[in-house]
Structure formats: structure tokens, C-alpha cells
């Protein structure tokens, strides 16, 4: 067994764990890393590894939010269990657009949109969207806070909701203030209509470089969710989506007559294990970060990375 291959697998797991949950495109980072640190494995294994390594990241979500996601927890009463089942139902419904559209187009998207220039363009475009979206949200919130009243409900805001929030806005920064005026403060506030809407935004992540978490967070924010609510719902959406995508890749891998060698099994396990540990830290960081900060830094990072990716592949 080549020990260097295991180190490479750990490096891919590190990148997966960091970028899967931050809105910066894990696939784009993994493909970019592959140009510098290549696994000495067949292409079929690499294509499968790129997706299945996400199972380690998913396990981190299941562990960190076990109390929230377990409807059978003995510590929950009947109402709390009912709410948990409803949350899961919303998650499943939100996953339907990606399943209906994504599964039939999976091979086509991989073949035609895997270009580094597509990835670079997606990184830049969605980086700009993050910056513009957050700027607009914060400006509107600041205007409402300064005025002390709600001028209209045309933007989807509700006066009764603001009335309870305005007294608590003193000393808040723009990023915090924008979340105060969000209709959905927690993931439990997300209704069926918003869940389906966020699910439709998730379809955008089929384009490499878009970022699954980035597209759903943008959808959540545009549909009136706070950053915390949008991020949590994004984590929960990832469970069925990524488990399904991993299962599909494994089926394709084995249908081609492939099997795992001992070294390949070790590579996959190391990658998943590192992705799990790093994801725990990454999720905790993001949830703490969004309480007082907006997503503009991620937007700037995406733009810089997108330009760097385009230049790198153009020059090479």
C-alpha cells in the first residue's frame, strides 16, 4: 500500500471538509486540487471518489444536529416529534427538484460542463451575487431601522414582525440588522413554499463551481430566511441529496465492472474520515460566523478564486 496515496486522500478530505459547507464550491476546489495533487488511481475510481467522499461530510451534519434531526428522541414530546417529522418532510420535498432534474442530466452535465472555465465563471458570477444580495439586504434593513417604521410590505416584510424586533436593534451592525428583519428567523419558521423555493435554487448547483451550499443559501436569503436558518436548512438538504448522489456514483462504478482494491478502500476511508472531522469544525465555524457577519467575504473569495482558476488554465 502506497502511504503517499493515503496522504493525498487525507488532503482531499481536508479540502472537502472545509469547502463542502462554505459557499465556495467544493467540487471546484477538488478539481483544482486534482491538477496539483493527483491520486494514482483509474479515472472511474476518481470520479466516484470525488462524490462519495462527501459521505464523511454528511456524517458530520448527522452527528452535530442529531438532537434536531432525530424524531424518535426520547427527550422530545409529541409536539416536538411532530415538528421534526415536518422538518424532514420539507427537506424531502425540497430535494425533489434536484432529483427529478439532476438524475437524468447527471452524465450530460459531467461531460459538457466540467470545463475549468465553466467552474471559474460560476465562481465569479455567484460571488458577485453574494456581494450584491447582502448589500441590498443590509441597506434595506438599515433604512427601516433608522426610520423606525415599516413603510410598505412590498418586499415581503411584515409590520407586526418588525414591531417586536425594532427595540432590539440598537448597536447592531448591518449584517446583524439584516437578519433581524428576516421573516424566517430559524429553520423551523421555513414554510412549505419557501422549502420548495430553496429546493429549486439547489438545482443551480448542478453546474460545477456553483456550490450546492451557495445556491441554497442564496435561495434562502432571497426568500426571507436569516443566515442561520438558510445555513441550517442547507445542511439538512445535503443529507438526502449527497447520500443519493453517492449511492448513484457507487452503482455506476460497480456496474462498469469495477471493484475496490485494498488500497482504494483505504483511500476512500481516509478521505471520508478526514472530511468528517474537518466538517465538524467547518460547520461550527460557519454557524458562529453568520451570527454577526454576512457572506460578502465568501463572495470576494469566489471572485478571486474564479479569476485565478481561469488564468491558471489559460496559461497552461
C-alpha positions as CSV (number, residue, x, y, z in Angstrom):
1,X,0.0,0.0,0.0
2,X,1.4,3.4,-1.0
3,X,1.4,5.7,2.1
4,X,1.7,8.7,-0.2
5,X,-1.7,7.9,-1.7
6,X,-3.2,7.9,1.8
7,X,-1.7,11.4,2.5
8,X,-3.2,12.6,-0.8
9,X,-6.6,11.2,0.2
10,X,-6.3,13.0,3.6
11,X,-5.6,16.2,1.7
12,X,-8.7,15.8,-0.5
13,X,-10.7,15.0,2.7
14,X,-9.4,18.3,4.2
15,X,-10.4,20.3,1.2
16,X,-13.8,18.6,1.1
17,X,-14.5,19.2,4.8
18,X,-13.7,22.9,4.5
19,X,-15.4,23.7,1.2
20,X,-18.5,21.5,1.3
21,X,-20.3,23.7,3.8
22,X,-18.8,27.1,3.0
23,X,-20.5,28.6,-0.1
24,X,-17.3,28.4,-2.2
25,X,-17.8,25.2,-4.3
26,X,-16.3,22.0,-3.0
27,X,-16.3,20.4,-6.5
28,X,-14.4,23.4,-7.9
29,X,-11.8,23.2,-5.2
30,X,-11.4,19.4,-5.6
31,X,-11.0,19.6,-9.4
32,X,-8.5,22.4,-8.9
33,X,-6.5,20.4,-6.3
34,X,-6.5,17.4,-8.7
35,X,-4.4,19.4,-11.1
36,X,-1.6,19.7,-8.4
37,X,-2.1,16.5,-6.3
38,X,-3.3,13.6,-8.4
39,X,-4.4,10.3,-7.0
40,X,-2.6,7.5,-8.9
41,X,-5.9,5.7,-9.5
42,X,-8.1,5.0,-12.6
43,X,-10.5,7.6,-13.8
44,X,-13.5,5.6,-12.7
45,X,-12.3,5.5,-9.2
46,X,-11.5,9.2,-9.1
47,X,-15.0,10.1,-10.5
48,X,-16.5,8.0,-7.8
49,X,-14.2,9.2,-5.0
50,X,-15.0,12.9,-5.8
51,X,-18.6,12.3,-4.9
52,X,-18.5,9.5,-2.3
53,X,-16.0,11.3,-0.1
54,X,-19.0,13.6,0.7
55,X,-20.4,10.9,2.9
56,X,-17.8,11.8,5.6
57,X,-19.1,15.4,5.5
58,X,-22.7,14.3,5.7
59,X,-22.0,12.2,8.8
60,X,-20.7,15.4,10.5
61,X,-24.1,17.0,9.9
62,X,-25.9,14.0,11.3
63,X,-23.7,14.0,14.5
64,X,-23.8,17.7,15.1
65,X,-27.6,18.1,14.6
66,X,-28.6,14.7,15.9
67,X,-30.9,16.2,18.6
68,X,-32.6,18.4,16.0
69,X,-33.0,15.8,13.3
70,X,-34.0,12.7,15.4
71,X,-37.8,12.5,15.5
72,X,-37.6,9.5,17.8
73,X,-35.5,11.1,20.5
74,X,-36.9,10.2,24.0
75,X,-36.3,13.7,25.1
76,X,-38.9,15.2,22.8
77,X,-42.6,15.4,23.5
78,X,-45.3,14.7,20.9
79,X,-45.3,18.2,19.5
80,X,-41.6,18.3,19.1
81,X,-41.6,14.9,17.4
82,X,-44.3,16.1,15.0
83,X,-42.3,19.3,14.3
84,X,-39.2,17.1,13.5
85,X,-41.2,14.9,11.1
86,X,-42.5,18.1,9.4
87,X,-39.0,19.4,9.0
88,X,-37.9,16.1,7.4
89,X,-40.9,16.3,5.1
90,X,-39.9,19.8,4.0
91,X,-36.4,18.6,3.4
92,X,-37.5,15.7,1.2
93,X,-39.9,18.0,-0.8
94,X,-37.1,20.5,-1.3
95,X,-34.9,17.7,-2.6
96,X,-37.4,16.7,-5.3
97,X,-36.4,19.3,-7.9
98,X,-32.8,18.3,-7.8
99,X,-33.7,14.6,-8.0
100,X,-36.1,15.0,-10.9
101,X,-33.8,17.2,-12.9
102,X,-30.4,16.1,-11.7
103,X,-30.5,12.3,-12.1
104,X,-31.5,12.3,-15.8
105,X,-28.9,15.1,-16.6
106,X,-26.1,13.9,-14.4
107,X,-24.0,12.3,-17.1
108,X,-24.6,15.1,-19.6
109,X,-23.7,17.8,-17.0
110,X,-20.5,16.0,-16.1
111,X,-19.5,15.6,-19.8
112,X,-20.3,19.1,-21.0
113,X,-19.9,21.4,-18.0
114,X,-16.8,20.1,-16.4
115,X,-14.6,22.7,-18.1
116,X,-12.4,24.8,-15.7
117,X,-13.7,27.9,-17.5
118,X,-17.3,27.0,-16.5
119,X,-16.2,26.5,-12.9
120,X,-14.3,29.8,-13.0
121,X,-17.3,31.6,-14.4
122,X,-19.7,30.1,-11.8
123,X,-17.3,31.1,-9.0
124,X,-17.2,34.7,-10.2
125,X,-20.9,35.1,-11.0
126,X,-22.2,33.7,-7.7
127,X,-19.5,35.7,-5.8
128,X,-20.9,38.9,-7.3
129,X,-24.5,37.7,-6.4
130,X,-23.5,37.2,-2.8
131,X,-22.0,40.7,-2.5
132,X,-24.9,42.5,-4.3
133,X,-27.5,40.5,-2.4
134,X,-26.1,41.1,1.0
135,X,-25.5,44.8,0.2
136,X,-29.2,45.2,-0.7
137,X,-30.4,43.3,2.3
138,X,-28.3,45.4,4.7
139,X,-29.2,48.7,3.1
140,X,-32.9,48.0,3.4
141,X,-32.6,46.9,7.0
142,X,-30.6,50.0,7.9
143,X,-33.2,52.3,6.3
144,X,-36.0,50.6,8.1
145,X,-34.1,50.8,11.4
146,X,-33.3,54.4,11.0
147,X,-36.9,55.2,10.1
148,X,-38.3,53.2,13.0
149,X,-41.3,52.3,10.9
150,X,-42.3,50.0,8.1
151,X,-43.1,52.0,5.0
152,X,-44.5,49.1,3.0
153,X,-44.8,45.4,2.7
154,X,-43.9,45.2,-0.9
155,X,-40.6,43.4,-0.1
156,X,-42.3,40.7,1.8
157,X,-41.8,42.3,5.2
158,X,-44.4,42.3,7.9
159,X,-45.0,45.2,10.3
160,X,-46.1,43.1,13.2
161,X,-42.8,41.2,12.9
162,X,-40.8,44.4,12.8
163,X,-42.6,45.8,15.8
164,X,-41.2,43.1,18.0
165,X,-37.7,43.5,16.6
166,X,-37.1,47.2,16.4
167,X,-36.3,47.8,20.1
168,X,-33.5,45.2,19.9
169,X,-31.6,46.8,17.0
170,X,-29.6,49.4,18.9
171,X,-25.9,49.0,18.4
172,X,-26.3,46.2,15.8
173,X,-24.1,46.1,12.7
174,X,-25.6,46.0,9.2
175,X,-25.1,42.2,8.9
176,X,-26.9,41.5,12.2
177,X,-29.7,44.0,11.4
178,X,-30.4,42.4,8.0
179,X,-31.1,39.1,9.8
180,X,-33.4,40.8,12.4
181,X,-35.7,41.8,9.6
182,X,-35.8,38.3,8.1
183,X,-39.2,36.6,8.1
184,X,-37.8,33.2,8.9
185,X,-35.5,33.5,12.0
186,X,-35.0,29.8,12.5
187,X,-35.2,26.7,10.3
188,X,-38.5,25.8,12.0
189,X,-40.0,29.0,10.5
190,X,-39.4,27.9,6.9
191,X,-42.8,27.0,5.4
192,X,-43.6,24.6,2.5
193,X,-43.5,27.3,-0.1
194,X,-40.0,28.5,0.9
195,X,-38.8,24.9,1.2
196,X,-39.8,24.2,-2.4
197,X,-38.3,27.5,-3.5
198,X,-34.9,26.7,-1.9
199,X,-35.1,23.3,-3.5
200,X,-35.4,24.9,-6.9
201,X,-32.4,27.1,-6.2
202,X,-30.5,23.9,-5.4
203,X,-30.9,22.8,-9.0
204,X,-28.5,25.6,-9.9
205,X,-25.7,23.7,-8.1
206,X,-25.7,21.1,-10.9
207,X,-23.3,23.5,-12.7
208,X,-19.8,22.8,-11.4
209,X,-18.4,25.7,-9.5
210,X,-21.8,27.0,-8.4
211,X,-21.7,25.4,-4.9
212,X,-24.6,23.4,-3.6
213,X,-24.5,25.2,-0.3
214,X,-24.0,28.6,-2.1
215,X,-27.1,28.2,-4.3
216,X,-29.4,27.1,-1.4
217,X,-28.1,29.8,0.9
218,X,-28.8,32.4,-1.8
219,X,-32.2,30.9,-2.3
220,X,-32.9,31.0,1.4
221,X,-31.8,34.6,1.9
222,X,-33.8,35.8,-1.1
223,X,-36.9,34.0,0.2
224,X,-36.7,35.8,3.6
225,X,-34.6,33.5,5.7
226,X,-32.0,34.6,8.2
227,X,-28.4,33.5,7.5
228,X,-28.7,30.9,10.3
229,X,-31.9,29.5,9.0
230,X,-30.6,29.4,5.4
231,X,-27.4,27.7,6.5
232,X,-29.1,25.1,8.7
233,X,-31.6,24.2,6.0
234,X,-28.8,23.8,3.6
235,X,-27.0,21.4,5.9
236,X,-30.2,19.3,6.2
237,X,-30.9,19.3,2.5
238,X,-27.4,17.9,1.9
239,X,-28.2,14.6,3.7
240,X,-30.6,13.0,1.2
241,X,-29.1,14.8,-1.8
242,X,-25.5,13.7,-1.1
243,X,-26.4,10.3,0.1
244,X,-28.4,9.8,-3.1
245,X,-25.6,11.2,-5.3
246,X,-23.0,9.0,-3.6
247,X,-25.2,5.9,-4.0
248,X,-25.7,6.7,-7.6
249,X,-21.9,7.0,-8.2
250,X,-21.2,3.8,-6.4
251,X,-23.8,1.9,-8.5
252,X,-22.3,3.4,-11.7
253,X,-18.8,2.4,-10.5
254,X,-19.8,-1.2,-9.9
255,X,-22.0,-1.6,-13.0
256,X,-18.9,-0.9,-15.1
257,X,-17.4,-4.0,-13.6
258,X,-15.1,-2.2,-11.1
259,X,-14.2,-3.4,-7.6
260,X,-12.3,-1.8,-4.8
261,X,-8.7,-2.9,-4.2
262,X,-7.4,-2.9,-0.7
263,X,-5.5,0.4,-1.3
264,X,-8.6,2.0,-2.9
265,X,-10.7,1.0,0.1
266,X,-8.1,2.6,2.4
267,X,-8.0,5.8,0.3
268,X,-11.8,6.1,0.4
269,X,-12.0,5.5,4.2
270,X,-9.2,8.0,4.9
271,X,-10.7,10.7,2.7
272,X,-14.2,10.2,4.4
273,X,-12.7,10.2,7.9
274,X,-10.8,13.4,7.4
275,X,-13.8,15.0,5.7
276,X,-15.9,14.1,8.7
277,X,-13.5,15.6,11.3
278,X,-12.8,18.8,9.3
279,X,-16.6,19.2,8.5
280,X,-17.4,19.3,12.2
281,X,-15.0,22.3,12.6
282,X,-16.2,23.9,9.4
283,X,-19.9,23.7,10.3
284,X,-19.2,25.1,13.7
285,X,-17.2,28.0,12.2
286,X,-19.9,28.9,9.7
287,X,-22.7,28.8,12.3
288,X,-20.7,31.1,14.6
289,X,-19.6,33.4,11.7
290,X,-23.1,34.1,10.3
291,X,-24.5,35.3,13.6
292,X,-22.6,38.6,13.2
293,X,-21.2,38.6,9.7
294,X,-22.6,38.5,6.2
295,X,-21.5,36.4,3.2
296,X,-19.6,39.1,1.4
297,X,-16.1,37.7,2.3
298,X,-17.1,34.5,0.6
299,X,-18.3,36.4,-2.4
300,X,-14.9,38.2,-2.6
301,X,-13.1,34.9,-2.2
302,X,-15.1,33.3,-5.0
303,X,-14.3,36.1,-7.4
304,X,-10.6,36.0,-6.7
305,X,-10.5,32.2,-7.0
306,X,-12.5,32.2,-10.2
307,X,-10.1,34.7,-11.8
308,X,-7.2,32.6,-10.6
309,X,-8.6,29.4,-11.9
310,X,-9.3,31.0,-15.4
311,X,-5.8,32.5,-15.6
312,X,-4.2,29.2,-14.5
313,X,-5.8,27.1,-17.1
314,X,-5.5,29.8,-19.8
315,X,-1.7,30.0,-19.2
316,X,-1.3,26.2,-19.0
